[in-house]
């Protein structure tokens, strides 16, 4: 039942996914049934092997090699010398060498072939049971006439039986049984001995095992193939649905990129990051692929008189705006790669909120936090005041001239210029709730990240690369700087801790995008350290104090070390 329960859990997980369908539960259910069936068959075979119908006549002779046993002589053979001690047979103690062999057919199973604990005391059918210590035929322990005197009992033979912890008397290991049989292992009951005897004599059902294993492999392979077929079919359907989307022309276009905004310096990244190169940071183990025809967005919460629901087509029919916006992840280390610039197409978020009756806190609105929920359950929280202060906060449907890629939030994602992604850039959006910071902590806030996270002024050296070996002479140092929604006013570079030198800034696309810069360096041979810092349009210059990303973004100066030859 536990195996099938795991299969049912997998089926529930498959169906509950954003793009889940009832048929997606089939592979997990088949796998659970296969596992439960295999365990049931193996259990039934094991029960049959230990049952009362064990075939004693087919017991393998290999049991004679069990610890504490000896092979029985073949028919017509005798022991070379009398056996005494713990493995002596009843009636064989002190027997002369001419003692007759036991009347056993050659090749038939023998009690001696079993472990001592599995042998049951033999019954004396010729007369009454002998008392402990009584010899064969002699009254009250006296040996029969003509019987050799038995070997003296071991000193510990008269010691009392030990008691099992549960009250059952047991024999001490190494002492003789009361009728002379070899001692049983400690804590062995008669039932356990009989079970061991029956199981040991039961032949292994190889055919049943092979059949069971083959069936399990076939069913498991079939379930896996079915799961892959369903998954690939669903992905193909989602890709086909996305390919059929024709984005409307924007009602409000982004202004053209000004001349001189993109520098032609080898090693410097492009002004606009291609979709394939745009960074991706999220918690999705499997990228969601919602069906745009079934997708819905709900807007509700404090200050919303009536919850509103939007389809994908509803958003496409609204006036769309196009903007160049740089996104940054709060986990980006100083000089790190988790920053990119793209041209986005979407609906103004503030317009939707105002149509729903939402007012910012500065205008008396009751909600100060806008919680965005993804189809995979992720939650992000943005300040309502920031979202509605006039910046181009968008529900984006397009990226660099095409529908959003699946990796970047198709069909709809949210983005707010000037805020780190974990508080503003919810991908695969499905729900917007107006609430307060005091009443709800989103996913990352519950993990000790800051509630509000404006992007910090940062800069990065793209060329030369760390540990590069440029030639002595003129070396172009270049990179990017960003301070979204504030803009970059100045970039400076220094060598080996010397004085700061002003770099040349490329033309500015907007306050919400990064800005390229360059600085010509007359490099002398040797090892050198290059550092960069930026100042935003509000007059704030990057601090040299180096701190990590938690709780609200890294600070410090990016530097590279090069060896000039």
Secondary structure as GFF3:
##gff-version 3
##sequence-region A 1 565
A	DSSP	alpha_helix	2	16	.	.	.	ID=ss1
A	DSSP	three_ten_helix	22	24	.	.	.	ID=ss2
A	DSSP	alpha_helix	25	49	.	.	.	ID=ss3
A	DSSP	three_ten_helix	56	58	.	.	.	ID=ss4
A	DSSP	three_ten_helix	61	65	.	.	.	ID=ss5
A	DSSP	three_ten_helix	111	113	.	.	.	ID=ss6
A	DSSP	three_ten_helix	116	118	.	.	.	ID=ss7
A	DSSP	three_ten_helix	139	141	.	.	.	ID=ss8
A	DSSP	beta_strand	162	163	.	.	.	ID=ss9
A	DSSP	beta_strand	169	170	.	.	.	ID=ss10
A	DSSP	alpha_helix	190	200	.	.	.	ID=ss11
A	DSSP	alpha_helix	206	243	.	.	.	ID=ss12
A	DSSP	three_ten_helix	275	277	.	.	.	ID=ss13
A	DSSP	beta_strand	296	301	.	.	.	ID=ss14
A	DSSP	beta_strand	308	311	.	.	.	ID=ss15
A	DSSP	alpha_helix	312	317	.	.	.	ID=ss16
A	DSSP	beta_strand	321	328	.	.	.	ID=ss17
A	DSSP	beta_strand	339	348	.	.	.	ID=ss18
A	DSSP	alpha_helix	349	355	.	.	.	ID=ss19
A	DSSP	three_ten_helix	361	363	.	.	.	ID=ss20
A	DSSP	beta_strand	369	374	.	.	.	ID=ss21
A	DSSP	beta_strand	379	383	.	.	.	ID=ss22
A	DSSP	alpha_helix	384	387	.	.	.	ID=ss23
A	DSSP	beta_strand	394	399	.	.	.	ID=ss24
A	DSSP	beta_strand	402	403	.	.	.	ID=ss25
A	DSSP	three_ten_helix	406	408	.	.	.	ID=ss26
A	DSSP	beta_strand	413	415	.	.	.	ID=ss27
A	DSSP	three_ten_helix	421	423	.	.	.	ID=ss28
A	DSSP	beta_strand	429	435	.	.	.	ID=ss29
A	DSSP	three_ten_helix	445	447	.	.	.	ID=ss30
A	DSSP	beta_strand	458	463	.	.	.	ID=ss31
A	DSSP	beta_strand	473	482	.	.	.	ID=ss32
A	DSSP	beta_strand	488	495	.	.	.	ID=ss33
A	DSSP	beta_strand	501	502	.	.	.	ID=ss34
A	DSSP	beta_strand	504	505	.	.	.	ID=ss35
A	DSSP	beta_strand	515	523	.	.	.	ID=ss36
A	DSSP	beta_strand	526	536	.	.	.	ID=ss37
A	DSSP	beta_strand	558	564	.	.	.	ID=ss38
###
